[in-house]
Amino acid sequence: MSQPLIIAIPKGRILEEALPLLSRVGIEPEADFHNGKSRALRFATNQPNVSIIRVRAFDVATFVAHGAAQIGIVGSDVVEEFDYSELYAPVDLNIGHCRLSVAEPAGLVAENEAALSHVRVATKYPYLTRKHYEAQGIQAECVKLNGAMELAPSLGLSRRIVDLVSSGDTLRANGLVETSIIMQISARLIVNRAAFKMRSGELVPMVEAFRRAVEVRDAA
C-alpha cells in the first residue's frame, strides 16, 4: 500500500474558510483536529489514504516544495515570497482574501517616496518588499520580523512596514496609514510537482475535486 497523501493546512486566518472546502471534496479530519487544546500536528481523516498536517502558513510551502507533504493550502503571498520552482499552484480557492501593503505613520505621507534612494522596512516578506521597491529604483533594507510589525515605526526600528492588511483596523490602532498595495491575496491549492507526476492517479482527481468544489460554491 502506498504512503498516505499528506495535505498541509495553515494555522490562522485561512483555516476556517478551508475546512468547508475540504468537506466538499469529501475529506473530514478526525475529531482531535477540532480540539483547541490538542498539541497534535498530524491528523487522520475519514479517508485512510489521506492525512493532514497543520503548520504555520509559511511552512506549508516548505513542506510541499520539499515533498514532505504532497498538497497544501496557502496564501498567494507565501507562494510569491518563496517562489519555489517545485510548487505548482493549479487552483485559486477564492478564500483568505487580503492584501500585502506598505504602511507608515501618518506624518510620513507628505514625504516624496519617489525621491528616495533607500528605505528601511520591517516585514516578514523581504523578497516581495525588495522587489516592490526595486521596481521604483529604491533600495530596500528589510528588517525581518515575524509579528508585531505595527510596533516597528513607533519604536524606531523602521519608518515603514510591509504586512498583510484586511480591514486596516490594526494599522489605524497603531497610528499607521496604508500607502500602497503590493499585491492582492487569496488562498491557493499547491502541489509538489514531482508528486503530481509520480502520484497522478491520486493527485489529479483531488485537484479536480477542489476545482469543482470552488466552482460549485462560487456559483451558489
SULMO-V666934 format. One record per pair of residues at least 24 apart in sequence whose ideal C-beta (glycine too) atoms are under 7 Angstrom apart, sorted by the first residue. I is the first residue (numbers start at 1). J is the second residue. D is the distance in whole Angstrom. If there is no record, write none. Layout:
i:I j:J d:D
i:I j:J d:D
//
This chain:
i:4 j:49 d:5
i:4 j:50 d:6
i:4 j:51 d:5
i:5 j:49 d:6
i:5 j:50 d:5
i:5 j:70 d:5
i:5 j:71 d:7
i:5 j:202 d:6
i:6 j:51 d:6
i:6 j:53 d:6
i:6 j:69 d:4
i:6 j:70 d:6
i:7 j:50 d:7
i:7 j:52 d:5
i:7 j:69 d:7
i:7 j:71 d:5
i:7 j:72 d:6
i:8 j:53 d:5
i:8 j:55 d:6
i:8 j:60 d:4
i:8 j:63 d:5
i:8 j:64 d:6
i:8 j:69 d:4
i:8 j:72 d:3
i:9 j:52 d:6
i:9 j:54 d:5
i:9 j:73 d:6
i:10 j:55 d:7
i:10 j:56 d:7
i:10 j:57 d:4
i:10 j:60 d:5
i:10 j:73 d:6
i:10 j:74 d:6
i:11 j:54 d:6
i:11 j:55 d:7
i:11 j:56 d:6
i:12 j:57 d:6
i:13 j:96 d:6
i:14 j:57 d:7
i:14 j:73 d:6
i:14 j:75 d:6
i:14 j:95 d:7
i:14 j:96 d:4
i:14 j:187 d:5
i:17 j:95 d:4
i:17 j:96 d:6
i:18 j:73 d:5
i:18 j:95 d:7
i:18 j:187 d:7
i:21 j:93 d:6
i:21 j:210 d:7
i:21 j:213 d:6
i:24 j:213 d:4
i:24 j:217 d:7
i:25 j:206 d:7
i:25 j:209 d:4
i:25 j:210 d:6
i:25 j:213 d:5
i:61 j:87 d:6
i:61 j:190 d:7
i:64 j:190 d:5
i:64 j:192 d:5
i:65 j:192 d:7
i:67 j:192 d:5
i:67 j:194 d:6
i:67 j:195 d:6
i:70 j:191 d:7
i:70 j:192 d:5
i:70 j:195 d:4
i:70 j:199 d:7
i:70 j:203 d:6
i:71 j:189 d:7
i:71 j:191 d:5
i:71 j:203 d:6
i:71 j:206 d:7
i:72 j:190 d:5
i:73 j:187 d:6
i:73 j:189 d:6
i:74 j:187 d:7
i:74 j:188 d:6
i:74 j:190 d:6
i:75 j:185 d:5
i:75 j:187 d:5
i:76 j:185 d:5
i:76 j:186 d:6
i:76 j:188 d:5
i:77 j:125 d:7
i:77 j:164 d:7
i:77 j:183 d:7
i:77 j:185 d:5
i:79 j:188 d:6
i:79 j:190 d:6
i:80 j:128 d:6
i:80 j:183 d:7
i:81 j:125 d:5
i:81 j:127 d:5
i:81 j:128 d:5
i:86 j:192 d:6
i:86 j:193 d:5
i:86 j:194 d:7
i:87 j:190 d:5
i:88 j:190 d:7
i:88 j:191 d:5
i:88 j:193 d:5
i:88 j:196 d:6
i:89 j:188 d:4
i:89 j:189 d:7
i:89 j:190 d:5
i:90 j:189 d:6
i:90 j:191 d:6
i:90 j:207 d:5
i:91 j:188 d:7
i:91 j:189 d:4
i:91 j:207 d:6
i:91 j:210 d:5
i:91 j:211 d:5
i:91 j:214 d:6
i:92 j:186 d:6
i:92 j:188 d:6
i:93 j:186 d:7
i:93 j:187 d:5
i:93 j:188 d:6
i:93 j:189 d:6
i:93 j:214 d:6
i:94 j:186 d:6
i:94 j:214 d:6
i:94 j:218 d:6
i:95 j:186 d:7
i:95 j:187 d:5
i:96 j:185 d:7
i:96 j:186 d:6
i:96 j:187 d:4
i:97 j:185 d:7
i:97 j:186 d:5
i:98 j:164 d:5
i:98 j:165 d:6
i:98 j:166 d:4
i:98 j:185 d:5
i:99 j:165 d:5
i:99 j:181 d:5
i:99 j:183 d:7
i:99 j:184 d:5
i:99 j:185 d:6
i:100 j:125 d:6
i:100 j:128 d:6
i:100 j:162 d:7
i:100 j:164 d:6
i:100 j:182 d:4
i:100 j:183 d:5
i:100 j:185 d:6
i:101 j:165 d:5
i:101 j:178 d:5
i:101 j:180 d:7
i:101 j:181 d:5
i:101 j:182 d:6
i:102 j:160 d:6
i:102 j:162 d:5
i:102 j:179 d:5
i:102 j:180 d:5
i:102 j:182 d:7
i:103 j:160 d:7
i:103 j:161 d:5
i:103 j:163 d:7
i:103 j:171 d:5
i:103 j:176 d:4
i:103 j:177 d:6
i:103 j:178 d:5
i:103 j:179 d:6
i:104 j:153 d:7
i:104 j:159 d:6
i:104 j:160 d:5
i:104 j:176 d:6
i:104 j:177 d:7
i:104 j:179 d:6
i:105 j:153 d:5
i:105 j:175 d:6
i:105 j:176 d:6
i:106 j:175 d:6
i:106 j:177 d:5
i:108 j:159 d:6
i:109 j:177 d:6
i:109 j:179 d:7
i:119 j:160 d:6
i:120 j:158 d:5
i:120 j:159 d:6
i:121 j:158 d:6
i:121 j:160 d:5
i:121 j:161 d:6
i:121 j:162 d:6
i:122 j:149 d:6
i:122 j:152 d:4
i:122 j:157 d:6
i:122 j:158 d:4
i:122 j:161 d:5
i:123 j:149 d:7
i:123 j:161 d:6
i:123 j:162 d:4
i:123 j:163 d:7
i:125 j:162 d:6
i:128 j:182 d:6
i:129 j:162 d:5
i:132 j:182 d:5
i:150 j:174 d:4
i:150 j:176 d:6
//
